[in-house]
Structures are given as C-alpha cells and as structure tokens.
C-alpha cells in the first residue's frame, strides 16, 4: 500500500509533497506573507487526521513547512 502522506526534500526543505485520500482542503491567508494550508484525510478523526502546512514569503523566496501531521 502506498503512503497516504509523503514529504520529501533535502535538509528539512520540502520540495515534493504528496497527500492521498483528502476529504477536504483548506487555505487561508494569515497575513500578507503567510498562507496556511490544511489537508484533512478521509476516514480520519477530525483535526488529528490532518496535515498542515505554512507557506511564507521572504525576499521573493517561498518556504513551505509542515507544522502539524496526523501522527502529532
């Protein structure tokens, strides 16, 4: 069986993100430089079954990081 979530990249920098079986996707601008993203997994229990990302902009570069996973 394939992984439901696969986060890949060198040195804690994400450059490839795969999330399968998503029942709901949310995106919210927290401020002018920060985008909050959440993927809620099918058949999971509420917020414990989601993966959350923050995308931030600094000097023209974007940074993507995982702030919460379903195993947290």
N, CA, C and O atoms as a Tinker XYZ file with bonds, in Angstrom:
   288  protein
     1  N      0.840000   -1.182000    0.000000    73     2
     2  CA     0.000000    0.000000    0.000000    64     1     3
     3  C      0.886000    1.247000    0.000000    63     2     4     5
     4  O      1.891000    1.305000    0.709000    81     3
     5  N      0.506000    2.234000   -0.796000    73     3     6
     6  CA     1.268000    3.469000   -0.857000    64     5     7
     7  C      0.996000    4.322000    0.380000    63     6     8     9
     8  O     -0.073000    4.250000    0.987000    81     7
     9  N      1.985000    5.122000    0.729000    73     7    10
    10  CA     1.823000    6.030000    1.866000    64     9    11
    11  C      0.725000    7.044000    1.578000    63    10    12    13
    12  O      0.540000    7.468000    0.437000    81    11
    13  N      0.001000    7.427000    2.621000    73    11    14
    14  CA    -1.013000    8.475000    2.459000    64    13    15
    15  C     -0.366000    9.844000    2.386000    63    14    16    17
    16  O     -0.860000   10.739000    1.701000    81    15
    17  N      0.760000   10.005000    3.110000    73    15    18
    18  CA     1.482000   11.272000    3.113000    64    17    19
    19  C      2.953000   10.973000    2.870000    63    18    20    21
    20  O      3.542000   10.120000    3.533000    81    19
    21  N      3.534000   11.678000    1.919000    73    19    22
    22  CA     4.954000   11.521000    1.632000    64    21    23
    23  C      5.541000   12.914000    1.459000    63    22    24    25
    24  O      5.187000   13.636000    0.528000    81    23
    25  N      6.437000   13.283000    2.359000    73    23    26
    26  CA     7.058000   14.604000    2.351000    64    25    27
    27  C      8.544000   14.403000    2.090000    63    26    28    29
    28  O      9.246000   13.797000    2.900000    81    27
    29  N      9.017000   14.910000    0.964000    73    27    30
    30  CA    10.401000   14.670000    0.583000    64    29    31
    31  C     11.125000   15.976000    0.313000    63    30    32    33
    32  O     10.553000   16.947000   -0.182000    81    31
    33  N     12.393000   15.961000    0.654000    73    31    34
    34  CA    13.256000   17.098000    0.366000    64    33    35
    35  C     14.545000   16.992000    1.149000    63    34    36    37
    36  O     14.600000   16.309000    2.172000    81    35
    37  N     15.581000   17.661000    0.678000    73    35    38
    38  CA    16.875000   17.614000    1.368000    64    37    39
    39  C     16.918000   18.560000    2.563000    63    38    40    41
    40  O     16.343000   19.648000    2.527000    81    39
    41  N     17.596000   18.143000    3.606000    73    39    42
    42  CA    17.887000   19.032000    4.741000    64    41    43
    43  C     16.661000   19.740000    5.303000    63    42    44    45
    44  O     16.710000   20.947000    5.541000    81    43
    45  N     15.571000   19.024000    5.520000    73    43    46
    46  CA    14.335000   19.593000    6.081000    64    45    47
    47  C     13.684000   20.640000    5.186000    63    46    48    49
    48  O     12.809000   21.373000    5.646000    81    47
    49  N     14.084000   20.729000    3.929000    73    47    50
    50  CA    13.439000   21.634000    2.985000    64    49    51
    51  C     12.529000   20.793000    2.102000    63    50    52    53
    52  O     12.999000   19.872000    1.434000    81    51
    53  N     11.254000   21.091000    2.089000    73    51    54
    54  CA    10.303000   20.334000    1.291000    64    53    55
    55  C     10.363000   20.779000   -0.161000    63    54    56    57
    56  O     10.363000   21.972000   -0.463000    81    55
    57  N     10.415000   19.795000   -1.053000    73    55    58
    58  CA    10.314000   20.129000   -2.462000    64    57    59
    59  C      9.376000   19.190000   -3.198000    63    58    60    61
    60  O      9.140000   19.363000   -4.394000    81    59
    61  N      8.839000   18.200000   -2.503000    73    59    62
    62  CA     7.878000   17.270000   -3.097000    64    61    63
    63  C      6.918000   16.817000   -2.003000    63    62    64    65
    64  O      7.339000   16.213000   -1.016000    81    63
    65  N      5.643000   17.104000   -2.172000    73    63    66
    66  CA     4.630000   16.775000   -1.172000    64    65    67
    67  C      3.516000   15.989000   -1.849000    63    66    68    69
    68  O      2.969000   16.423000   -2.862000    81    67
    69  N      3.180000   14.823000   -1.283000    73    67    70
    70  CA     2.076000   14.002000   -1.790000    64    69    71
    71  C      1.145000   13.713000   -0.619000    63    70    72    73
    72  O      1.583000   13.205000    0.413000    81    71
    73  N     -0.146000   14.038000   -0.777000    73    71    74
    74  CA    -1.151000   13.718000    0.233000    64    73    75
    75  C     -2.304000   13.026000   -0.485000    63    74    76    77
    76  O     -2.954000   13.628000   -1.340000    81    75
    77  N     -2.556000   11.773000   -0.145000    73    75    78
    78  CA    -3.616000   10.979000   -0.770000    64    77    79
    79  C     -4.858000   10.938000    0.126000    63    78    80    81
    80  O     -4.791000   11.184000    1.330000    81    79
    81  N     -5.970000   10.623000   -0.493000    73    79    82
    82  CA    -7.229000   10.411000    0.241000    64    81    83
    83  C     -7.634000   11.629000    1.063000    63    82    84    85
    84  O     -7.921000   11.516000    2.255000    81    83
    85  N     -7.656000   12.782000    0.425000    73    83    86
    86  CA    -8.035000   14.031000    1.096000    64    85    87
    87  C     -9.546000   14.213000    0.974000    63    86    88    89
    88  O    -10.101000   14.171000   -0.124000    81    87
    89  N    -10.201000   14.415000    2.117000    73    87    90
    90  CA   -11.644000   14.641000    2.096000    64    89    91
    91  C    -11.975000   16.132000    2.047000    63    90    92    93
    92  O    -13.043000   16.522000    1.574000    81    91
    93  N    -11.044000   16.966000    2.544000    73    91    94
    94  CA   -11.261000   18.406000    2.498000    64    93    95
    95  C     -9.909000   19.109000    2.461000    63    94    96    97
    96  O     -8.957000   18.692000    3.120000    81    95
    97  N     -9.843000   20.182000    1.680000    73    95    98
    98  CA    -8.651000   21.018000    1.597000    64    97    99
    99  C     -9.047000   22.427000    1.994000    63    98   100   101
   100  O    -10.076000   22.934000    1.547000    81    99
   101  N     -8.225000   23.071000    2.841000    73    99   102
   102  CA    -8.491000   24.457000    3.243000    64   101   103
   103  C     -7.239000   25.295000    3.027000    63   102   104   105
   104  O     -6.121000   24.804000    3.184000    81   103
   105  N     -7.428000   26.549000    2.669000    73   103   106
   106  CA    -6.334000   27.504000    2.519000    64   105   107
   107  C     -6.797000   28.837000    3.086000    63   106   108   109
   108  O     -7.925000   29.267000    2.844000    81   107
   109  N     -5.923000   29.483000    3.837000    73   107   110
   110  CA    -6.276000   30.772000    4.450000    64   109   111
   111  C     -5.035000   31.657000    4.498000    63   110   112   113
   112  O     -3.962000   31.220000    4.915000    81   111
   113  N     -5.194000   32.895000    4.070000    73   111   114
   114  CA    -4.114000   33.874000    4.188000    64   113   115
   115  C     -4.090000   34.384000    5.629000    63   114   116   117
   116  O     -5.043000   35.020000    6.080000    81   115
   117  N     -3.009000   34.107000    6.346000    73   115   118
   118  CA    -2.896000   34.564000    7.730000    64   117   119
   119  C     -2.459000   36.023000    7.794000    63   118   120   121
   120  O     -2.904000   36.778000    8.659000    81   119
   121  N     -1.593000   36.407000    6.878000    73   119   122
   122  CA    -1.177000   37.797000    6.727000    64   121   123
   123  C     -0.651000   37.951000    5.305000    63   122   124   125
   124  O     -0.790000   37.036000    4.493000    81   123
   125  N     -0.049000   39.096000    4.995000    73   123   126
   126  CA     0.373000   39.365000    3.621000    64   125   127
   127  C      1.471000   38.428000    3.121000    63   126   128   129
   128  O      1.692000   38.331000    1.914000    81   127
   129  N      2.168000   37.732000    4.038000    73   127   130
   130  CA     3.275000   36.856000    3.631000    64   129   131
   131  C      3.100000   35.397000    4.027000    63   130   132   133
   132  O      3.988000   34.589000    3.758000    81   131
   133  N      1.987000   35.031000    4.656000    73   131   134
   134  CA     1.835000   33.673000    5.166000    64   133   135
   135  C      0.527000   33.047000    4.710000    63   134   136   137
   136  O     -0.551000   33.591000    4.948000    81   135
   137  N      0.631000   31.899000    4.054000    73   135   138
   138  CA    -0.516000   31.112000    3.601000    64   137   139
   139  C     -0.575000   29.837000    4.430000    63   138   140   141
   140  O      0.411000   29.104000    4.509000    81   139
   141  N     -1.711000   29.567000    5.044000    73   139   142
   142  CA    -1.950000   28.368000    5.843000    64   141   143
   143  C     -2.732000   27.385000    4.983000    63   142   144   145
   144  O     -3.739000   27.757000    4.380000    81   143
   145  N     -2.280000   26.126000    4.918000    73   143   146
   146  CA    -2.941000   25.085000    4.132000    64   145   147
   147  C     -3.191000   23.873000    5.012000    63   146   148   149
   148  O     -2.346000   23.517000    5.833000    81   147
   149  N     -4.341000   23.239000    4.850000    73   147   150
   150  CA    -4.638000   22.007000    5.597000    64   149   151
   151  C     -5.304000   20.999000    4.682000    63   150   152   153
   152  O     -6.202000   21.336000    3.910000    81   151
   153  N     -4.848000   19.748000    4.779000    73   151   154
   154  CA    -5.462000   18.623000    4.075000    64   153   155
   155  C     -6.025000   17.683000    5.133000    63   154   156   157
   156  O     -5.277000   17.127000    5.936000    81   155
   157  N     -7.331000   17.508000    5.134000    73   155   158
   158  CA    -7.991000   16.599000    6.064000    64   157   159
   159  C     -8.117000   15.249000    5.372000    63   158   160   161
   160  O     -8.627000   15.161000    4.255000    81   159
   161  N     -7.654000   14.205000    6.035000    73   159   162
   162  CA    -7.625000   12.873000    5.436000    64   161   163
   163  C     -8.957000   12.164000    5.588000    63   162   164   165
   164  O     -9.632000   12.293000    6.609000    81   163
   165  N     -9.330000   11.403000    4.548000    73   163   166
   166  CA   -10.559000   10.600000    4.608000    64   165   167
   167  C    -10.461000    9.596000    5.748000    63   166   168   169
   168  O     -9.381000    9.088000    6.048000    81   167
   169  N    -11.586000    9.319000    6.372000    73   167   170
   170  CA   -11.689000    8.305000    7.421000    64   169   171
   171  C    -10.784000    8.586000    8.612000    63   170   172   173
   172  O    -10.422000    7.663000    9.341000    81   171
   173  N    -10.412000    9.846000    8.822000    73   171   174
   174  CA    -9.599000   10.211000    9.977000    64   173   175
   175  C    -10.476000   10.957000   10.970000    63   174   176   177
   176  O    -11.575000   11.400000   10.636000    81   175
   177  N     -9.982000   11.089000   12.182000    73   175   178
   178  CA   -10.753000   11.694000   13.266000    64   177   179
   179  C    -10.439000   13.180000   13.392000    63   178   180   181
   180  O     -9.488000   13.559000   14.075000    81   179
   181  N    -11.233000   14.023000   12.737000    73   179   182
   182  CA   -11.140000   15.478000   12.880000    64   181   183
   183  C     -9.760000   16.037000   12.663000    63   182   184   185
   184  O     -9.076000   15.672000   11.707000    81   183
   185  N     -9.340000   16.937000   13.563000    73   183   186
   186  CA    -8.060000   17.603000   13.416000    64   185   187
   187  C     -6.879000   16.677000   13.636000    63   186   188   189
   188  O     -5.770000   16.996000   13.206000    81   187
   189  N     -7.076000   15.542000   14.289000    73   187   190
   190  CA    -5.963000   14.607000   14.471000    64   189   191
   191  C     -5.610000   13.913000   13.169000    63   190   192   193
   192  O     -4.552000   13.293000   13.068000    81   191
   193  N     -6.481000   14.007000   12.170000    73   191   194
   194  CA    -6.243000   13.373000   10.886000    64   193   195
   195  C     -6.002000   14.377000    9.781000    63   194   196   197
   196  O     -6.555000   14.256000    8.688000    81   195
   197  N     -5.175000   15.368000   10.067000    73   195   198
   198  CA    -4.892000   16.362000    9.033000    64   197   199
   199  C     -3.395000   16.626000    8.973000    63   198   200   201
   200  O     -2.658000   16.348000    9.920000    81   199
   201  N     -2.967000   17.165000    7.850000    73   199   202
   202  CA    -1.603000   17.644000    7.705000    64   201   203
   203  C     -1.700000   19.129000    7.372000    63   202   204   205
   204  O     -2.460000   19.530000    6.491000    81   203
   205  N     -0.918000   19.941000    8.090000    73   203   206
   206  CA    -0.999000   21.392000    7.979000    64   205   207
   207  C      0.350000   21.936000    7.508000    63   206   208   209
   208  O      1.408000   21.525000    7.987000    81   207
   209  N      0.284000   22.864000    6.564000    73   207   210
   210  CA     1.469000   23.489000    6.007000    64   209   211
   211  C      1.376000   24.997000    6.177000    63   210   212   213
   212  O      0.285000   25.562000    6.242000    81   211
   213  N      2.532000   25.638000    6.247000    73   211   214
   214  CA     2.595000   27.085000    6.143000    64   213   215
   215  C      3.543000   27.434000    5.002000    63   214   216   217
   216  O      4.650000   26.905000    4.908000    81   215
   217  N      3.087000   28.328000    4.144000    73   215   218
   218  CA     3.910000   28.835000    3.059000    64   217   219
   219  C      4.182000   30.301000    3.380000    63   218   220   221
   220  O      3.252000   31.093000    3.528000    81   219
   221  N      5.457000   30.657000    3.485000    73   219   222
   222  CA     5.819000   32.038000    3.786000    64   221   223
   223  C      6.700000   32.599000    2.680000    63   222   224   225
   224  O      7.424000   31.870000    2.002000    81   223
   225  N      6.620000   33.906000    2.518000    73   223   226
   226  CA     7.406000   34.618000    1.511000    64   225   227
   227  C      8.377000   35.544000    2.219000    63   226   228   229
   228  O      7.988000   36.338000    3.075000    81   227
   229  N      9.657000   35.429000    1.848000    73   227   230
   230  CA    10.699000   36.295000    2.400000    64   229   231
   231  C     11.646000   36.665000    1.269000    63   230   232   233
   232  O     12.307000   35.792000    0.705000    81   231
   233  N     11.720000   37.939000    0.934000    73   231   234
   234  CA    12.643000   38.395000   -0.095000    64   233   235
   235  C     12.450000   37.733000   -1.450000    63   234   236   237
   236  O     13.422000   37.503000   -2.170000    81   235
   237  N     11.209000   37.424000   -1.806000    73   235   238
   238  CA    10.926000   36.820000   -3.099000    64   237   239
   239  C     11.040000   35.305000   -3.131000    63   238   240   241
   240  O     10.744000   34.691000   -4.156000    81   239
   241  N     11.460000   34.691000   -2.036000    73   239   242
   242  CA    11.561000   33.227000   -1.963000    64   241   243
   243  C     10.416000   32.680000   -1.113000    63   242   244   245
   244  O     10.015000   33.299000   -0.127000    81   243
   245  N      9.898000   31.524000   -1.500000    73   243   246
   246  CA     8.847000   30.852000   -0.732000    64   245   247
   247  C      9.440000   29.733000    0.104000    63   246   248   249
   248  O     10.338000   29.018000   -0.341000    81   247
   249  N      8.931000   29.589000    1.320000    73   247   250
   250  CA     9.317000   28.494000    2.199000    64   249   251
   251  C      8.062000   27.715000    2.553000    63   250   252   253
   252  O      7.061000   28.298000    2.970000    81   251
   253  N      8.114000   26.396000    2.387000    73   251   254
   254  CA     6.999000   25.508000    2.726000    64   253   255
   255  C      7.444000   24.617000    3.864000    63   254   256   257
   256  O      8.477000   23.953000    3.774000    81   255
   257  N      6.662000   24.598000    4.944000    73   255   258
   258  CA     6.994000   23.716000    6.060000    64   257   259
   259  C      5.735000   23.079000    6.616000    63   258   260   261
   260  O      4.647000   23.653000    6.564000    81   259
   261  N      5.906000   21.891000    7.143000    73   259   262
   262  CA     4.801000   21.171000    7.785000    64   261   263
   263  C      4.778000   21.586000    9.243000    63   262   264   265
   264  O      5.790000   21.493000    9.938000    81   263
   265  N      3.622000   22.045000    9.709000    73   263   266
   266  CA     3.509000   22.460000   11.118000    64   265   267
   267  C      2.734000   21.450000   11.959000    63   266   268   269
   268  O      2.770000   21.495000   13.189000    81   267
   269  N      2.034000   20.542000   11.284000    73   267   270
   270  CA     1.228000   19.539000   12.006000    64   269   271
   271  C      1.003000   18.355000   11.093000    63   270   272   273
   272  O      0.714000   18.520000    9.908000    81   271
   273  N      1.136000   17.156000   11.646000    73   271   274
   274  CA     0.876000   15.945000   10.876000    64   273   275
   275  C     -0.123000   15.063000   11.586000    63   274   276   277
   276  O     -0.415000   15.283000   12.762000    81   275
   277  N     -0.652000   14.070000   10.900000    73   275   278
   278  CA    -1.670000   13.224000   11.512000    64   277   279
   279  C     -1.148000   12.371000   12.652000    63   278   280   281
   280  O     -1.940000   11.831000   13.424000    81   279
   281  N      0.150000   12.236000   12.775000    73   279   282
   282  CA     0.721000   11.446000   13.867000    64   281   283
   283  C      1.032000   12.284000   15.090000    63   282   284   285
   284  O      1.438000   11.750000   16.122000    81   283
   285  N      0.843000   13.632000   14.984000    73   283   286
   286  CA     1.144000   14.536000   16.120000    64   285   287
   287  C      0.146000   14.329000   17.233000    63   286   288
   288  O      0.229000   14.991000   18.267000    81   287
